Amino acid sequence: YQYIDWARWYSWNPRTNGFTFEWQEDFNRPSMPSGWTFGDWRSPLGHSQHRSQNIVFKDGYAVLALTASSMETPSPNNVPAPGQDSNIGGSTCSQAGQDCRGTGCCADASLTCYAKDAGWAACMASCTPGIHPYDPPEYQTPWSCNVVGAGGGGSSSQP
């Protein structure tokens, strides 16, 4: 799933040689915003087909369900809230990029759930304790790299 919490529109202003803010949509309603329309389209390289049925509005987000055509059509009742683990492909383990503290396992068996601190853990192939330079600057706090749950897969550079 892709969660979009806002969209902003800026127009180019040639007089100021810069952009001018026009509007912002915060997706605070459980339905499509006024003035927006749904559509079906194929990606430019033909790798995916986007269906209007695969977008729902939930908890202040526009949620795009990036799913196989054989999967259930999403609805606000079957789309997990942002940050919650989802049951994709029959797995009860966390997907890469999700907080795996609650499951203690990763859907991709080659990954391991490593703790950063008491508030975050992620599925990664390996983990080195300390600051990870690829974390956004506001989140550059040390990783403990303690394995959460049963572990399995991955490797740690812990001493």
C-alpha positions as CSV (number, residue, x, y, z in Angstrom):
1,Y,0.0,0.0,0.0
2,Q,1.0,3.6,-0.6
3,Y,-0.2,6.1,1.9
4,I,-0.5,9.7,0.8
5,D,-1.3,12.2,3.6
6,W,-1.5,15.4,1.5
7,A,-1.1,16.7,-2.0
8,R,0.0,20.3,-2.8
9,W,-0.3,22.2,-6.0
10,Y,2.1,25.0,-7.0
11,S,2.0,27.0,-10.2
12,W,5.1,28.5,-11.9
13,N,5.3,32.3,-11.8
14,P,7.6,33.6,-14.5
15,R,7.5,37.2,-13.0
16,T,9.1,36.0,-9.8
17,N,10.9,33.1,-11.4
18,G,9.5,30.8,-8.7
19,F,6.6,28.7,-7.6
20,T,3.4,30.0,-6.0
21,F,1.4,27.8,-3.7
22,E,-2.2,27.3,-5.0
23,W,-3.9,24.7,-2.8
24,Q,-3.4,21.6,-0.6
25,E,-5.6,18.5,-0.1
26,D,-5.3,16.8,3.3
27,F,-7.6,13.8,2.6
28,N,-9.6,14.4,5.8
29,R,-12.8,12.9,4.4
30,P,-13.7,9.2,3.9
31,S,-14.4,9.9,0.2
32,M,-12.8,11.4,-2.9
33,P,-12.1,15.1,-2.5
34,S,-14.4,17.6,-4.3
35,G,-13.1,18.3,-7.8
36,W,-11.1,15.1,-8.1
37,T,-11.9,12.2,-10.4
38,F,-10.9,8.6,-10.6
39,G,-9.4,7.0,-13.7
40,D,-7.8,3.8,-14.9
41,W,-4.4,3.9,-16.6
42,R,-1.4,1.9,-17.5
43,S,2.0,2.9,-16.4
44,P,4.2,4.4,-19.1
45,L,6.3,1.3,-19.5
46,G,3.3,-1.0,-19.2
47,H,4.5,-2.7,-16.0
48,S,1.3,-2.0,-14.1
49,Q,-2.4,-1.3,-14.6
50,H,-3.9,1.1,-12.2
51,R,-7.6,0.7,-11.4
52,S,-9.8,3.3,-9.8
53,Q,-11.1,0.6,-7.4
54,N,-7.7,0.5,-5.8
55,I,-7.8,3.8,-4.1
56,V,-9.6,4.4,-0.8
57,F,-9.6,7.3,1.7
58,K,-9.0,6.3,5.3
59,D,-7.8,8.1,8.5
60,G,-6.7,11.2,6.6
61,Y,-4.9,9.4,3.8
62,A,-5.4,8.5,0.2
63,V,-4.4,4.9,0.1
64,L,-3.3,3.3,-3.2
65,A,-3.5,-0.5,-3.1
66,L,-0.7,-1.8,-5.2
67,T,-2.1,-5.3,-5.5
68,A,-2.4,-8.2,-7.9
69,S,-5.6,-8.3,-9.8
70,S,-6.5,-11.6,-8.0
71,M,-6.5,-9.9,-4.6
72,E,-9.5,-8.5,-2.8
73,T,-10.6,-5.0,-3.9
74,P,-9.5,-2.6,-1.1
75,S,-12.0,-0.9,1.1
76,P,-11.6,1.2,4.3
77,N,-12.4,-1.9,6.3
78,N,-9.6,-4.1,4.8
79,V,-6.8,-1.6,4.4
80,P,-4.4,-1.4,7.4
81,A,-3.8,2.0,9.0
82,P,-0.4,3.5,8.2
83,G,2.4,1.8,10.1
84,Q,0.3,-1.3,10.9
85,D,1.4,-4.6,9.6
86,S,-0.6,-6.0,6.7
87,N,-1.4,-9.5,5.7
88,I,-0.1,-9.4,2.1
89,G,0.2,-12.7,0.3
90,G,-1.0,-14.6,3.4
91,S,1.9,-13.5,5.5
92,T,1.4,-12.4,9.1
93,C,5.0,-11.0,9.2
94,S,6.0,-7.4,8.5
95,Q,6.9,-6.2,5.0
96,A,10.1,-4.3,4.4
97,G,9.8,-0.7,5.5
98,Q,7.1,-1.5,8.1
99,D,7.7,-1.4,11.9
100,C,8.2,-5.1,12.8
101,R,8.1,-4.7,16.6
102,G,4.6,-6.1,16.7
103,T,5.2,-9.2,14.6
104,G,8.9,-9.9,15.3
105,C,9.3,-11.4,11.9
106,C,9.7,-10.4,8.3
107,A,7.6,-11.6,5.3
108,D,10.9,-11.8,3.3
109,A,12.8,-14.7,4.9
110,S,16.1,-13.1,3.8
111,L,15.5,-10.2,6.2
112,T,15.6,-9.9,10.0
113,C,13.7,-7.6,12.3
114,Y,16.2,-5.3,14.0
115,A,15.4,-2.8,16.7
116,K,16.5,0.8,16.5
117,D,15.1,1.8,19.9
118,A,11.9,1.2,21.9
119,G,9.9,3.0,19.2
120,W,11.0,1.4,15.9
121,A,12.3,-1.8,14.4
122,A,12.6,-2.6,10.7
123,C,13.2,-5.6,8.4
124,M,16.7,-5.4,7.0
125,A,19.3,-7.7,5.5
126,S,21.9,-6.6,8.1
127,C,22.3,-4.0,10.8
128,T,25.3,-2.1,12.2
129,P,24.8,-0.5,15.7
130,G,25.0,3.2,15.7
131,I,23.8,6.0,13.4
132,H,22.7,5.0,10.0
133,P,23.6,7.8,7.5
134,Y,20.6,6.9,5.2
135,D,18.1,7.7,7.9
136,P,16.5,11.1,7.4
137,P,18.4,13.7,9.5
138,E,15.5,14.1,12.0
139,Y,15.7,10.3,12.7
140,Q,19.5,9.9,12.9
141,T,19.6,8.4,16.3
142,P,21.5,5.2,17.1
143,W,20.3,1.7,16.2
144,S,20.7,-1.0,18.8
145,C,20.4,-3.7,16.2
146,N,19.0,-6.1,18.7
147,V,17.1,-8.9,16.9
148,V,13.3,-8.7,17.6
149,G,11.3,-11.9,17.8
150,A,12.6,-15.2,16.4
151,G,15.1,-13.5,14.1
152,G,16.2,-15.6,11.2
153,G,17.7,-14.4,7.9
154,G,19.9,-11.4,7.7
155,S,23.1,-10.7,9.6
156,S,24.3,-8.3,12.2
157,S,27.6,-6.5,12.6
158,Q,27.2,-6.4,16.4
159,P,30.4,-7.0,18.4
